[in-house]
Amino acid sequence: MSERNDGGPTLRDLFAGLAMMGDWAAQNAHTGEISNKVSAEDLEGRAAVYYRQADAMLAAREGA
């Protein structure tokens, strides 16, 4: 189950956060880096990708 009733983070939120942390940790001069000048639209796009990854992880978990 990925939703909580107490307003705290869900398993989906946790998975998305872990995907974000992995992406950010892997950044370097060769793979590209997020600068402080990145647009809000770019950040929202990345966040959407992390939640898509979280959704895929939850779907895989259901199928396991």
C-alpha positions as CSV (number, residue, x, y, z in Angstrom):
1,M,0.0,0.0,0.0
2,S,1.5,3.4,-1.0
3,E,-0.9,5.8,0.6
4,R,-1.1,6.9,4.2
5,N,-3.9,8.5,6.0
6,D,-1.9,10.5,8.5
7,G,-0.5,13.0,6.0
8,G,3.0,11.6,6.2
9,P,5.2,10.5,3.3
10,T,3.9,7.5,1.3
11,L,6.0,4.6,0.0
12,R,5.6,6.3,-3.4
13,D,7.1,9.5,-2.0
14,L,10.0,7.5,-0.5
15,F,10.7,5.7,-3.8
16,A,10.6,9.0,-5.7
17,G,13.0,10.6,-3.2
18,L,15.4,7.7,-3.5
19,A,15.3,7.9,-7.3
20,M,16.1,11.7,-7.0
21,M,18.9,11.0,-4.6
22,G,20.4,8.4,-6.9
23,D,20.1,10.8,-9.9
24,W,21.7,13.7,-8.0
25,A,24.5,11.5,-6.6
26,A,25.4,10.3,-10.0
27,Q,25.9,13.7,-11.5
28,N,29.3,14.9,-12.5
29,A,31.0,16.9,-15.2
30,H,30.7,14.0,-17.6
31,T,27.0,13.1,-17.0
32,G,25.8,16.7,-16.4
33,E,24.8,18.5,-13.3
34,I,21.9,20.5,-12.0
35,S,22.9,24.1,-11.4
36,N,21.3,26.6,-9.2
37,K,20.1,28.4,-12.4
38,V,17.8,25.5,-13.5
39,S,14.3,26.5,-14.3
40,A,11.3,25.6,-12.2
41,E,9.9,23.8,-15.3
42,D,13.0,21.6,-15.6
43,L,12.8,20.7,-11.9
44,E,9.1,19.9,-12.2
45,G,10.0,17.7,-15.2
46,R,12.6,15.8,-13.2
47,A,10.2,15.4,-10.3
48,A,7.7,13.9,-12.6
49,V,10.3,11.4,-13.8
50,Y,11.1,10.4,-10.2
51,Y,7.4,9.8,-9.5
52,R,7.1,7.7,-12.7
53,Q,10.1,5.7,-11.5
54,A,8.4,5.3,-8.1
55,D,5.1,4.2,-9.8
56,A,7.1,1.6,-11.8
57,M,8.7,0.3,-8.6
58,L,5.3,0.0,-6.9
59,A,3.9,-1.8,-9.9
60,A,6.9,-4.2,-9.9
61,R,6.4,-4.7,-6.2
62,E,2.7,-5.6,-6.7
63,G,3.7,-8.2,-9.4
64,A,6.4,-9.8,-7.2
